[in-house]
Amino acid sequence: MLVYINDIAAFLPNEPVGNEEIEDVLGKIHDNRSRIKSMVLKNNGIQKRYYAIDRKTGKLNYTNAQLTAEAIKKLKPYEGFSINDIQCLCCGTTIADVIAPGHGLMVMGELGIGPCEVITTSGICLSGITSFKAAYANVALQLSDNAVATGSELASSLIRSNFFEHLKGDPDFKRHPILAFESDFLRWMLSDAAGTVFLSGKKNEGKKSLRVDWIEHVSYAGQMDVCMYAGGVKKEDGTVVGWRQLDSLQEALAGNFFALKQDTELLGEHVVRITVDETLSRTVKKRKIKPEEIDWFLPHYSSEYFRDKIHDAMAGINFRIPYEKWFTNLTYKGNTGAASIYVMMEELFHSDKLKEGQRILCYIPESGRFSVAYMLLTVV
């Protein structure tokens, strides 16, 4: 059965935060400014982002579930729509508010809606597209008349300075920073948002819809080491020790186990090769798509640093899409992980840029253990 996107919504909390304000909002660890902030910001190209943090108190003013619920409340797929019309709710995020129950159930609780099917997907950036795929499959198989999919992140909860204040300082701070590069790096990369789509088997009447043509999703976790992670510490041999393997929570706190971390060397070496050289090549062959048939390319990359690298890798496999067909809002809406593809789709969908018959190729990589998804949509 054909499946259509009838509406897309996004919610970005509070006022945008400029580069010069970040440490005022997130705080400085042990009252020391980061040594690497300027370098990371120069490379990632992000100028503005959003945090679910009250600037006056420094406290979170939204939970992850609340961010997601706010996005869903903005959906208007048809006249007279009520959130109680939702038959299947699929929610993906990197780290939920609680370990259990699932994120989707917490979102449903925030919405206060009646009984429906709820699915929670786990992962990092791909958790948003796997929730989308679950919703899509539910409608395509006629298990539900409609489904709502979401992707959301509350990254600020893990990158505020008070999350690291318990770590011991070093008198020679310039040589030995309190926070290791793999964690400090992510403080200047991530931000908060939630996005959502409403899917059904009927296209909109009198206004545009997006037909979901296909979704390709593949992981290389069987061959690759962990790259982005939380809740553990990576050893020199590539294995990860999780917090539940320790003797106490105190040991996990002292070892900074709960912080988000990124192996930037592994990321730079493999992410473009795996997600473009290998997976896009395979997708092009399987789906028989041609670059000239693509009208819009929506790439979720974490940093402007990867923009040219992705473009050149695509050209290297004879699938070059010129920059004028690229659409991204990374620089002014931030890297919002699982929500990013939704935040991009929402802005493009509600613009005047789309024309009937145009095809949109979405690219969603994840560095957790190197996975990627491609999705093709058609404007109808």
Secondary structure, DSSP 8 states (H G I E B T S, - for coil): ---EEEEEEEE--SS-EEGGGHHHHH--BTTB--SSHHHHHHHH---EE--SB-TTT-SB---HHHHHHHHHHT--SSTT--GGG-SEEEEEESS-SSSSS-HHHHHHHHHT--S-EEEEE-SSTHHHHHHHHHHHHHHHTTS-SEEEEEEEE-THHHHSGGGTTTS---SSTTTS-SS-HHHHHHHTTB--EEEEEEEESS--SSS--EEEEEEEEEE-TTTS---EESSEEE-TTS-EEEGGGSS-HHHHHHTTTTS-EE-HHHHHHHHHIIIIIIHHHHHHHHHT--GGG-SEEEE--S-GGGHHHHHHHHHHTT----GGGB---HHHH-B-GGGHHHHHHHHHHTSS---TT-EEEEEEEETTTTEEEEEEEEE-
